[in-house]
Amino acid sequence: MRFHEPYIISEIGLNHNGSIEEAYKLIEESKKANCNAVKFQIRSEACLKADPKNMEIGQQYVYQYILSTFLNFNQYEKLIEFARNLKIDVIVSCWDIDSLLFAHKNKIKTLKIASADLTNLLMIETAFEYFDNFIMSTGMSNQKEIITSVSYFLENKKNLCLLHCQSAYPSPVDTLNLKYIKKLKKLFPKVQLGYSGHELEYYVCLSALSYGAIVFEKHLTLNKNAKGNDHVVSLYPDQMRDLCKMLKEAHKSLGNDNDRIIQPGEKANRISLGKSLTVNKILKKGTILKKEYLDFTYGGKGLSPDKYKSIINKKLINKKNPGEIIELSDISGYKKIFKYCKKPIPNCKFGIPVRYHDAPILFDEIKPDFLEFHLSHRDIDYPFNKIKNLLKDIPINLNNTFHAPDFYSNDLIFDPFSKKENIRKESIFEFEKFLNHIIRINDLLGNKKEAKVKVITSFSSATLKEFLNDKEKDDIYKELEELIKNFRIKYPTLEILPQTLPVNAWYLGGRRLVNIFADPREILNFCKKTKLKICLDSAHTIMSSNYYSLNPNYWINELLQFTDHIHLVDAKGDSDEGLLFGEGDLDLKLIVSSMKKKGGISFIPEIWQGHHNLGEGFKIALNTINELKIK
């Protein structure tokens, strides 16, 4: 019993009010709220025979409440079975020996020791005969009692999770003393800790999380005004759902205390917000660089300003004009990677991703079969004559491919399926503007007449906070099929290829949740149904597979049957993409072998910042593939 993320217990207790129908409903609501477990308080029928006249006043009140909410063992058996069928854990606290035996008989795996029984040695000793996993609350106990009881569990080698607790109903926030969780951690470093909250302000659980709590117990009710102290400190189902979400997201935000690394999403912002070293005057080839010749500008390309000392007193091997960015390849002593001239994968054509401005240089360096132009919305409006001049040395008939922008002017994230009519219309308008642009560029560069121009497009239907439901996604997949078929009719020379996507996409400097074309299982079903071809982005598919706890290489291989074009690149986890082969989770040899066997697939190595230093990253990737010696 060891928890690595928030484990949330929905304490139903006696909030079913003695109604098995209400108990069923509370279990269902606990499951819908994404709780990990439900918990009941179980008593044998012996409690019905107690004589209340000799009880303390408070006990008399509690006893009358217990009688009014009593469920028998037979009813609890049905509730336990119902919960297990819903795949939610069942935890119980027992209030007598007979109920302990009942819990054991019904294969309860974890027993809760209530605050009231922390010092009940007879109960605990008996429980040790039947159970190995325990959760225990510390309410109503002092530190000496807690140490004595916990030590007894550890001496008997029992698994224990200890819940900090204030047993007042409700508990005022100034009495909660959450910092005591840190003290418990020092006292019992090998014991997992949690928090059982009876305060009205349920956000307190988030503070408990920050002090080290990982297991959380909160009461659930359908009516806070019902009889009994528990109801007033309970959550309604929608509040429990919110708490579960907040706890799990807040836990993710805690991260770890390892050395700081660049986080997902920051890579792109580091480029877009970064600075680049430039020169402030005309410098001839052979000039010895001095600090006073240097400046910096926006751009994020080339060398960053923190590297300026590494090039001082070094010789320029290329002429530089004012404002021109300095690359490492401009400096004497740079060991240039040789030009790539071999076909890395038999039966497959390879290209490289380029922008208009660097296409001639990278083509000359690598000599690919084709170029894939990655365009921004600004490129679409760039004067055609200037584009023509930039591409004048690019050979014709290369069967170039084009990658559509993910966002357009005025921060429009491309979404032709948006619920907002204006975004749908603007997305279609901008996309068709892009398609007309590439038809013109393709006419300039030429394309073999029998081949359609491949247009790589991200159809993400991204949302900011929550995923769409299954019905909404199914509707969008149907719209996507219809949209692609309509574009085939309107643009017969183009082939729209939806690309596989990550679950977490980074648009406009922030994260969005991708709703379609991320889950590889959904993509495969879509392709089987529609027979449409796709662009398989191996990094995106790795990240999505990892997010859904799937085998990434299996699903890349499965999707190859419907793949017409590949962005071949490595990735790790569910957020780190653009890696060189061998740095992530990609089984390169398996995928390359499958590509060669299938044949007819075009691909590019889409390495992060691979275009720097005359395409150094692309060359390294292509050489790595070649070294596999796939025959």
C-alpha positions in Angstrom: 0.0 0.0 0.0 2.0 2.9 -1.3 0.5 5.9 -3.1 2.4 8.1 -5.5 -0.4 10.5 -6.3 -3.4 11.8 -4.4 -5.6 8.9 -3.2 -9.0 10.3 -2.4 -11.5 8.6 -0.1 -15.1 9.5 -0.3 -16.3 9.0 3.3 -19.9 8.0 3.0 -20.0 6.9 6.6 -23.6 7.2 7.8 -24.6 9.8 5.3 -26.8 7.3 3.5 -29.3 8.0 6.3 -30.1 4.3 6.7 -31.2 4.1 3.0 -29.5 1.6 0.8 -30.8 3.5 -2.2 -29.0 6.6 -1.0 -25.9 4.6 -0.4 -26.0 3.3 -4.0 -26.3 6.9 -5.2 -23.4 8.1 -3.0 -21.2 5.3 -4.4 -22.1 6.3 -8.0 -21.4 10.0 -7.3 -18.1 9.1 -5.7 -17.1 7.2 -8.9 -18.2 10.1 -11.1 -16.2 12.5 -9.0 -13.1 10.4 -9.7 -12.6 9.4 -6.1 -10.3 6.3 -5.6 -12.3 4.7 -2.8 -15.6 4.8 -0.8 -15.6 4.3 2.9 -18.4 3.0 5.2 -18.8 2.7 9.0 -19.9 -0.8 9.8 -21.6 -1.9 13.0 -23.0 -5.3 14.0 -26.6 -5.7 15.2 -25.2 -5.8 18.8 -25.3 -2.0 18.8 -29.1 -2.2 18.5 -29.3 -4.0 21.9 -27.3 -1.4 23.9 -29.1 0.4 26.8 -28.7 4.2 26.3 -29.9 5.2 29.8 -26.4 4.8 31.3 -24.7 6.6 28.5 -23.2 10.1 28.6 -25.4 12.8 27.1 -23.3 13.0 24.0 -23.2 9.3 23.6 -27.0 9.1 23.8 -27.3 11.6 20.9 -24.8 9.6 18.8 -26.5 6.3 19.7 -29.9 7.6 18.5 -28.3 8.8 15.3 -26.7 5.4 14.7 -30.0 3.6 15.2 -31.7 5.9 12.6 -29.0 5.2 10.0 -28.4 1.5 10.6 -27.7 -0.9 7.7 -27.2 -4.6 8.3 -24.4 -6.9 7.1 -26.5 -8.2 4.2 -27.1 -4.6 2.9 -23.4 -3.8 3.2 -22.5 -6.9 1.2 -24.7 -5.6 -1.6 -23.0 -2.2 -1.4 -19.5 -3.7 -1.4 -20.3 -5.7 -4.5 -21.9 -2.7 -6.2 -18.8 -0.6 -5.6 -16.5 -3.3 -6.8 -18.5 -3.6 -10.0 -17.9 0.2 -10.5 -14.2 -0.4 -10.0 -13.8 1.8 -7.0 -12.0 0.6 -3.9 -14.0 -0.1 -0.7 -12.6 0.8 2.8 -14.5 0.3 6.0 -14.1 1.3 9.6 -15.4 -1.3 12.1 -17.0 -0.5 15.4 -16.9 -3.9 17.0 -15.3 -7.4 16.7 -18.2 -8.9 14.7 -17.9 -6.1 12.1 -14.2 -6.9 11.8 -15.0 -10.5 11.0 -17.6 -9.3 8.5 -15.0 -7.1 6.7 -12.5 -10.0 6.6 -15.1 -12.3 5.2 -15.9 -9.8 2.4 -12.2 -9.5 1.5 -11.8 -5.9 2.5 -8.1 -5.1 1.7 -7.7 -1.9 3.8 -9.1 -1.3 7.2 -9.7 2.2 8.6 -9.0 2.8 12.3 -11.1 5.7 13.3 -9.8 8.5 15.5 -11.9 7.2 18.3 -10.1 3.8 18.2 -6.5 5.0 17.9 -5.9 3.9 21.5 -8.3 0.8 21.3 -5.6 -1.9 21.7 -8.2 -4.7 21.8 -9.6 -3.6 18.4 -6.2 -3.1 16.9 -4.8 -6.4 18.1 -7.8 -8.3 16.8 -7.6 -6.4 13.5 -3.9 -7.5 13.1 -5.1 -11.1 12.9 -7.1 -10.4 9.7 -5.6 -7.3 7.9 -2.2 -6.1 6.8 -3.1 -2.7 5.3 -4.4 0.1 7.6 -5.3 3.8 7.5 -5.6 5.5 10.8 -6.8 9.0 11.8 -5.1 10.9 14.7 -8.1 13.1 15.8 -8.7 13.3 19.6 -5.2 12.0 20.4 -2.1 13.5 21.8 1.4 13.0 20.5 2.4 10.4 23.0 -0.7 8.3 22.1 0.0 8.7 18.4 3.7 7.5 18.8 2.6 4.5 21.0 0.0 3.4 18.5 2.0 3.9 15.3 5.0 2.2 16.9 2.8 -0.8 17.6 1.8 -1.0 13.9 5.4 -0.8 12.7 6.6 -3.4 15.3 4.0 -5.8 13.8 5.1 -5.0 10.3 1.8 -3.6 9.2 1.3 -1.2 6.3 0.0 2.1 7.7 -1.1 5.4 6.3 -1.6 8.0 9.0 -4.1 10.8 8.6 -3.7 14.1 10.4 -7.2 15.0 11.7 -9.1 17.5 13.8 -12.2 15.7 15.1 -14.6 18.6 15.5 -17.6 18.9 13.2 -17.0 21.4 11.7 -13.4 22.2 12.6 -12.5 25.9 12.6 -9.6 26.6 10.2 -7.5 28.1 13.0 -7.5 24.8 14.8 -6.3 22.6 11.9 -2.6 22.9 12.5 -1.6 21.5 9.1 2.1 22.0 9.9 1.9 19.1 12.2 1.9 16.9 9.1 5.6 17.9 8.7 6.2 16.8 12.4 4.5 13.5 11.7 6.9 13.1 8.7 9.9 13.6 11.0 8.5 11.2 13.6 7.6 8.5 11.1 9.7 8.9 7.9 8.6 5.5 6.5 4.9 6.1 7.0 2.7 7.6 4.3 0.7 10.6 5.5 -2.7 12.0 4.7 -5.4 14.3 5.9 -9.0 13.7 7.1 -10.8 17.0 6.9 -13.9 18.1 8.8 -13.7 21.8 8.0 -16.2 23.6 5.9 -13.5 25.1 3.7 -12.5 22.1 1.6 -9.7 23.9 -0.2 -7.7 23.3 3.0 -6.8 19.9 1.5 -4.6 21.7 -1.0 -2.6 23.1 1.9 -2.3 19.7 3.4 -1.0 18.4 0.1 1.8 21.0 0.2 2.9 19.7 3.6 3.2 16.1 2.4 -0.3 14.6 2.6 -1.0 12.1 -0.2 -4.2 10.4 1.1 -7.3 12.5 1.6 -10.6 11.7 3.3 -13.7 13.9 2.9 -17.3 13.2 3.6 -19.9 13.1 0.8 -23.6 13.9 1.1 -26.6 14.5 -1.0 -28.1 17.0 1.6 -26.0 19.1 3.9 -29.1 20.0 6.0 -29.8 16.3 6.8 -29.6 15.1 10.5 -26.2 14.3 11.8 -22.9 16.2 12.3 -21.2 14.6 9.3 -23.6 16.2 6.7 -22.6 19.8 7.5 -18.9 19.1 6.9 -19.6 17.0 3.8 -19.2 17.9 0.2 -21.8 17.8 -2.5 -20.9 15.6 -5.5 -19.9 18.5 -7.7 -17.7 19.8 -4.9 -16.1 16.4 -4.5 -15.5 16.3 -8.2 -13.8 19.7 -8.0 -11.7 18.7 -5.0 -10.5 15.5 -6.8 -9.5 17.5 -9.8 -7.8 20.2 -7.8 -5.8 17.8 -5.7 -4.6 15.8 -8.6 -3.6 18.9 -10.6 -2.1 20.5 -7.6 0.0 17.4 -6.9 1.3 17.5 -10.5 2.3 21.1 -9.9 4.5 20.2 -6.9 6.9 18.4 -9.3 10.2 17.4 -7.6 13.2 19.0 -6.1 15.7 17.8 -8.8 17.9 20.3 -10.6 15.9 22.8 -12.7 15.5 21.9 -16.3 13.8 23.6 -19.2 10.1 22.5 -18.9 7.7 21.5 -21.7 6.4 24.6 -23.5 9.3 26.7 -22.4 11.4 25.4 -25.3 9.3 27.2 -27.8 9.1 30.3 -25.6 12.8 30.3 -25.2 13.1 30.7 -28.9 10.3 33.1 -29.5 11.3 35.3 -26.5 15.1 34.7 -26.9 17.8 36.9 -28.3 20.4 36.3 -31.0 23.9 37.6 -31.4 24.4 39.9 -34.3 27.1 42.2 -35.7 26.7 46.0 -35.7 28.8 46.8 -38.7 30.0 45.2 -42.0 32.6 42.5 -41.1 34.6 41.0 -43.9 35.6 37.4 -44.1 38.6 36.8 -41.9 37.7 39.5 -39.4 38.8 38.8 -35.8 35.7 39.3 -33.7 35.8 41.8 -30.8 33.1 42.6 -28.2 32.5 46.1 -29.7 31.4 44.5 -33.0 28.6 42.6 -31.4 25.0 43.3 -30.7 21.8 41.2 -30.2 18.3 41.2 -31.5 15.1 39.3 -31.3 14.9 36.0 -33.1 16.2 33.1 -31.0 18.3 31.8 -33.8 22.0 31.2 -34.0 24.2 31.9 -31.0 22.5 33.4 -27.8 24.2 36.4 -26.2 25.5 34.3 -23.2 27.8 32.6 -25.7 29.5 35.8 -26.9 32.7 35.2 -24.9 33.3 31.9 -26.7 33.7 33.7 -30.1 35.7 36.8 -29.0 39.1 36.8 -30.8 37.8 34.1 -33.2 38.0 34.5 -37.0 34.9 34.9 -39.1 34.8 32.6 -42.1 31.8 34.4 -43.7 31.1 38.0 -44.5 28.5 39.6 -42.2 26.3 42.6 -42.7 24.9 44.8 -39.8 22.1 43.0 -38.0 23.0 39.6 -39.4 22.8 36.7 -37.0 25.9 34.8 -36.1 25.9 31.0 -36.3 28.5 28.7 -34.9 29.2 27.7 -38.5 30.3 31.3 -39.1 33.3 30.9 -36.7 36.7 29.5 -37.6 37.3 26.1 -36.0 33.7 24.9 -36.3 33.8 21.2 -37.3 31.3 21.0 -40.1 29.4 17.8 -40.4 29.8 16.4 -43.9 27.1 16.8 -46.5 24.6 14.0 -46.5 24.3 12.3 -49.8 22.8 8.8 -49.2 19.2 7.6 -49.1 18.8 6.5 -45.5 15.7 4.2 -45.9 15.3 2.0 -48.9 12.0 2.5 -50.8 11.3 5.8 -49.0 12.0 9.4 -49.9 13.4 11.8 -47.4 13.1 15.5 -47.1 13.9 18.2 -44.5 11.8 20.9 -42.9 12.6 24.4 -44.1 11.4 28.0 -44.2 11.6 30.1 -47.3 14.7 32.0 -46.1 16.8 28.9 -45.3 15.6 26.5 -48.0 18.4 27.1 -50.6 21.2 26.7 -48.0 19.8 23.6 -46.4 19.0 22.0 -49.7 22.6 22.6 -50.9 24.0 21.1 -47.7 21.8 18.0 -47.5 20.5 17.4 -51.0 17.2 15.8 -49.9 14.6 14.2 -52.3 12.2 17.1 -51.4 11.6 20.0 -49.1 8.8 20.4 -46.5 7.9 24.1 -46.2 6.8 24.9 -42.7 4.9 28.2 -43.1 3.7 30.8 -40.7 0.6 33.0 -41.4 3.1 35.8 -42.3 4.7 33.7 -45.0 1.4 33.5 -46.8 1.3 37.3 -47.2 5.0 37.6 -48.1 5.4 39.3 -51.5 5.5 36.5 -54.1 8.3 38.0 -56.1 10.6 37.9 -53.0 9.6 34.3 -52.4 10.4 33.5 -56.0 13.8 35.2 -55.7 14.6 33.2 -52.5 13.7 29.9 -54.1 15.3 30.6 -57.5 18.1 28.0 -57.0 15.8 25.2 -55.7 15.4 22.5 -58.4 12.0 21.9 -59.8 9.9 18.7 -59.6 10.9 17.7 -56.1 7.4 16.8 -54.9 7.7 19.2 -52.0 5.3 19.0 -49.1 3.8 21.9 -47.0 2.9 22.2 -43.4 -0.1 24.4 -42.5 0.2 27.0 -39.8 -1.3 26.0 -36.4 -2.4 29.6 -35.8 -3.1 32.7 -37.9 -3.3 36.4 -37.4 -5.1 37.9 -34.3 -4.1 34.8 -32.3 -6.5 32.5 -34.2 -5.8 28.9 -33.3 -6.9 26.9 -36.3 -10.1 25.1 -35.4 -12.7 24.6 -38.2 -14.9 22.6 -35.8 -15.1 25.2 -33.0 -18.4 25.8 -31.2 -17.9 29.5 -32.0 -19.2 30.2 -35.5 -16.8 33.1 -36.1 -13.7 30.9 -35.3 -15.0 28.1 -37.6 -15.5 30.6 -40.5 -12.1 32.4 -39.9 -10.3 29.0 -39.7 -11.7 27.9 -43.1 -11.0 31.3 -44.7 -7.4 31.4 -43.5 -6.8 27.7 -44.4 -8.1 28.2 -47.9 -6.0 31.3 -48.3 -3.0 29.1 -47.3 -4.0 26.4 -49.8 -4.2 28.9 -52.6 -0.8 30.2 -51.6 0.9 26.8 -51.8 -0.7 26.0 -55.2 1.0 29.1 -56.5 4.3 28.1 -54.9 4.0 24.6 -56.2 3.4 26.0 -59.7 6.7 27.9 -59.2 8.7 24.9 -58.1 6.8 22.3 -60.1 5.6 18.8 -59.0 5.4 15.6 -60.8 2.0 15.6 -62.4 1.0 12.1 -61.1 1.6 13.1 -57.5 -0.6 15.2 -55.3 1.0 17.9 -53.1 0.9 16.7 -49.4 -0.4 19.2 -47.0 0.3 18.4 -43.4 -2.4 19.9 -41.1 -3.2 19.8 -37.4 -6.8 19.2 -36.6 -6.7 19.4 -32.8 -9.9 21.0 -31.7 -7.9 22.1 -28.7 -9.5 23.4 -25.5 -7.9 25.3 -22.7 -9.0 23.5 -19.5 -11.1 20.4 -20.0 -11.4 17.7 -22.7 -14.5 17.4 -24.8 -16.8 14.5 -24.0 -16.9 11.4 -26.2 -20.1 12.5 -28.1 -18.5 15.8 -29.0 -15.4 14.1 -30.2 -17.3 11.6 -32.3 -19.2 14.5 -34.0 -15.9 16.3 -34.8 -14.4 13.1 -36.3 -17.4 12.9 -38.6 -17.0 16.6 -39.5 -13.3 16.0 -40.2 -14.0 13.2 -42.6 -16.5 15.4 -44.5 -14.2 18.4 -44.5 -11.3 16.4 -46.1 -13.5 14.9 -48.7 -14.8 18.4 -49.6 -11.3 19.8 -49.9 -10.4 16.9 -52.2 -13.1 18.0 -54.6 -12.3 21.7 -54.3 -8.5 21.3 -54.5 -7.9 18.1 -56.6 -4.1 18.6 -56.8 -3.7 18.6 -53.0 -3.8 15.8 -50.4 -4.8 17.0 -46.9 -3.0 14.8 -44.4 -4.1 15.2 -40.7 -1.1 14.7 -38.5 -1.0 12.7 -35.3 -0.8 15.1 -32.3 0.3 15.1 -28.7 -2.3 15.4 -25.9 -0.6 18.5 -24.6 0.0 21.0 -27.4 1.8 24.3 -27.0 0.1 27.1 -28.9 0.9 30.8 -28.5 3.2 30.2 -25.6 0.8 28.1 -23.5 -0.7 24.7 -23.2 -3.9 23.5 -24.9 -5.6 20.1 -24.5 -5.9 18.2 -27.8 -9.2 16.5 -28.3 -8.9 14.7 -31.7 -6.1 12.9 -33.5 -4.1 12.5 -30.3 -5.2 9.1 -28.9 -3.7 6.5 -31.3 -6.6 4.1 -30.7 -9.1 6.8 -32.0 -6.9 7.6 -35.0 -6.7 3.9 -36.0 -10.4 3.5 -35.8 -10.9 6.7 -37.8 -8.5 5.5 -40.5 -10.1 2.0 -40.7 -13.5 3.6 -41.1 -12.7 6.3 -43.6 -9.6 4.8 -45.4 -8.0 8.2 -45.2 -4.2 8.6 -45.1 -2.4 10.5 -42.4 0.9 12.1 -41.5 2.4 10.1 -38.6 4.4 12.3 -36.3 6.4 9.7 -34.3 7.2 12.2 -31.4 3.5 13.2 -31.0 2.4 9.5 -31.1 5.0 8.6 -28.5 3.9 11.4 -26.2 0.2 10.6 -26.6 0.8 6.9 -26.1 2.7 7.6 -22.9 -0.1 9.9 -21.7 -2.6 7.0 -22.1 -0.2 4.4 -20.8 0.1 2.7 -24.2 3.1 1.1 -25.9 4.3 3.9 -28.2 6.3 1.8 -30.7 3.4 -0.7 -31.1 1.0 2.1 -32.0 3.4 3.8 -34.4 3.8 0.5 -36.1 0.0 0.0 -36.2 -0.6 3.5 -37.7 2.0 2.9 -40.5 -0.6 1.0 -42.6 -2.5 4.3 -43.1 0.6 6.5 -43.2 1.5 8.5 -46.4 4.1 10.8 -44.8 6.1 10.7 -41.5 7.7 13.3 -39.2 10.4 11.0 -37.9 11.8 12.2 -34.5 12.2 10.9 -31.0 10.4 12.0 -27.8 10.3 11.1 -24.1 7.4 11.0 -21.7 4.3 12.9 -22.6 5.8 16.3 -23.2 9.4 16.3 -24.4 9.7 16.1 -28.2 12.0 17.0 -31.0 14.8 14.8 -29.6 17.7 13.2 -31.5 17.2 9.5 -32.1 18.3 7.5 -29.0 17.4 10.3 -26.5 13.8 9.2 -26.1 11.4 6.2 -26.3 11.5 5.6 -30.1 12.5 2.1 -31.3 14.2 3.6 -34.4 15.3 0.2 -35.9 11.8 -1.3 -35.6 10.1 1.7 -37.2 12.7 2.2 -40.0 12.4 -1.6 -40.8 8.6 -1.3 -41.0 8.9 1.8 -43.2 11.3 0.1 -45.6 9.0 -3.0 -45.8 5.9 -0.9 -46.5 7.7 1.4 -49.0 6.4 4.5 -50.7 6.5 6.6 -47.6 8.0 10.1 -47.6 9.6 11.4 -44.3 11.5 14.2 -42.7 13.7 14.2 -39.6 11.9 16.8 -37.5 14.6 17.5 -35.0 14.2 20.5 -32.7 16.3 23.3 -34.0 17.8 20.9 -36.5 18.3 23.7 -39.1 21.0 25.4 -37.0 24.6 25.3 -38.2 23.8 24.4 -41.7 21.3 21.7 -40.8 23.5 20.0 -38.2 20.6 18.3 -36.3 19.1 16.9 -39.6 22.5 15.6 -40.7 23.1 13.8 -37.3 19.6 12.2 -37.5 20.0 11.1 -41.1 23.4 9.6 -40.4 22.0 7.8 -37.4 19.4 6.2 -39.6 22.0 5.3 -42.2 24.2 3.6 -39.5 21.3 1.2 -38.9 22.2 -0.5 -42.2 18.7 -1.6 -42.9 18.8 -3.8 -46.0 
